[in-house]
Amino acid sequence: MPKMQRLTHFARQSALINYCSLIIFISLWQLQLSPHPQLSAFIITALWVIPLLLPLPGIFAAKPYTHAWANFILMFYVLHAVTLIVLNDGEQGLAAIELIIVSVCFVSNILFARLRAKELGIKLKRLSQVEREEHARYND
């Protein structure tokens, strides 16, 4: 397996640190900083953290595809943070921290996935190429 270049390694470290930071921050937020007044803090925390745990083995293994699809999960946290920033005066600060962590993690994941895939020779076809191939396959 090819050795990681410096920028690739930096992107991976940034993705790892921010992904784990998000897990820790969400846990602290739901358990200590602002627990839900009527619901169990442990259940709410589990509901927020479990989706983040799904891609964790692939992220630890430095798999480019896992870093890429983990961003789909992160979009829920972006939506959560932006919604709270707009609608909830009491948790705007916490939501802003969440948005910053998620944003850095999102960019780091994209950067790592692109750079590492290039280093490993993994190449996805462009959509136009896929369309041409499908058109040729089904219309000939």
URJO-V806546 format. One record per residue. RES is the residue in one letter. SS is DSSP state (~ for helix, > for strand, _ for the rest). OMEGA is omega in radians with two decimals (* if undefined). BURIAL is # if it has 9 or more other ideal C-beta (glycine too) atoms within 8 Angstrom, else .. Layout:
[[RES,SS,OMEGA,BURIAL] [RES,SS,OMEGA,BURIAL]]
This chain:
[[M,_,-3.12,.] [P,_,3.11,.] [K,_,3.13,.] [M,_,3.03,#] [Q,_,-3.04,.] [R,~,-3.12,.] [L,~,3.10,.] [T,~,3.12,#] [H,~,3.10,#] [F,~,3.13,.] [A,~,3.13,#] [R,~,3.13,#] [Q,~,3.11,.] [S,~,3.12,#] [A,~,3.14,#] [L,~,-3.09,#] [I,~,-3.10,.] [N,~,3.11,#] [Y,~,3.11,#] [C,~,3.08,.] [S,~,3.11,#] [L,~,3.11,#] [I,~,-3.13,#] [I,~,-3.11,.] [F,~,3.13,#] [I,~,3.12,#] [S,~,3.12,#] [L,~,-3.13,#] [W,~,-3.05,#] [Q,~,-3.11,#] [L,~,-2.99,#] [Q,~,-2.97,.] [L,~,-3.11,.] [S,_,-3.13,.] [P,_,3.13,#] [H,_,-3.05,.] [P,_,-3.07,.] [Q,_,-3.06,.] [L,_,3.13,.] [S,_,-3.14,.] [A,~,-3.13,#] [F,~,3.12,.] [I,~,3.11,.] [I,~,3.12,#] [T,~,3.12,#] [A,~,3.13,.] [L,~,3.13,.] [W,~,-3.02,#] [V,~,-3.07,#] [I,~,3.10,.] [P,~,3.12,.] [L,~,-3.12,#] [L,~,-3.08,.] [L,~,-3.14,.] [P,_,-3.04,#] [L,~,3.11,#] [P,~,3.12,.] [G,~,3.09,#] [I,~,3.08,#] [F,~,3.14,.] [A,_,3.11,.] [A,_,3.10,#] [K,_,-3.09,.] [P,~,-3.12,#] [Y,~,3.12,#] [T,~,3.08,#] [H,~,-3.12,#] [A,~,-3.08,#] [W,~,3.04,#] [A,~,3.12,#] [N,~,3.06,#] [F,~,3.09,.] [I,~,-3.12,#] [L,~,3.14,#] [M,~,3.07,.] [F,~,-3.12,.] [Y,~,3.02,#] [V,~,3.13,#] [L,~,3.12,.] [H,~,-3.10,#] [A,~,-3.12,#] [V,~,3.12,#] [T,~,3.14,#] [L,~,3.11,#] [I,~,-3.10,#] [V,~,-2.94,.] [L,~,-2.98,.] [N,_,-3.12,#] [D,~,-3.06,.] [G,~,-3.07,.] [E,~,-3.12,#] [Q,~,-3.14,#] [G,~,3.11,.] [L,~,3.13,#] [A,~,3.11,#] [A,~,3.08,#] [I,~,3.11,#] [E,~,-3.13,#] [L,~,3.12,#] [I,~,-3.14,.] [I,~,-3.12,#] [V,~,-3.12,#] [S,~,3.12,#] [V,~,3.11,#] [C,~,-3.14,#] [F,~,-3.14,#] [V,~,3.13,.] [S,~,3.10,#] [N,~,3.13,#] [I,~,-3.12,#] [L,~,3.14,#] [F,~,-3.11,#] [A,~,-3.13,#] [R,~,-3.09,#] [L,~,-3.10,#] [R,~,3.10,#] [A,~,3.11,#] [K,~,3.12,#] [E,~,-3.11,#] [L,~,-3.14,#] [G,_,3.08,.] [I,_,-3.10,.] [K,_,3.04,.] [L,_,3.10,.] [K,_,3.04,.] [R,_,-3.13,.] [L,~,-3.14,.] [S,~,3.11,.] [Q,~,3.11,.] [V,~,3.12,#] [E,~,3.10,.] [R,~,-3.13,.] [E,~,3.11,#] [E,~,3.12,.] [H,~,3.12,.] [A,~,-3.10,.] [R,~,-3.02,.] [Y,~,-3.11,.] [N,~,3.11,.] [D,_,*,.]]
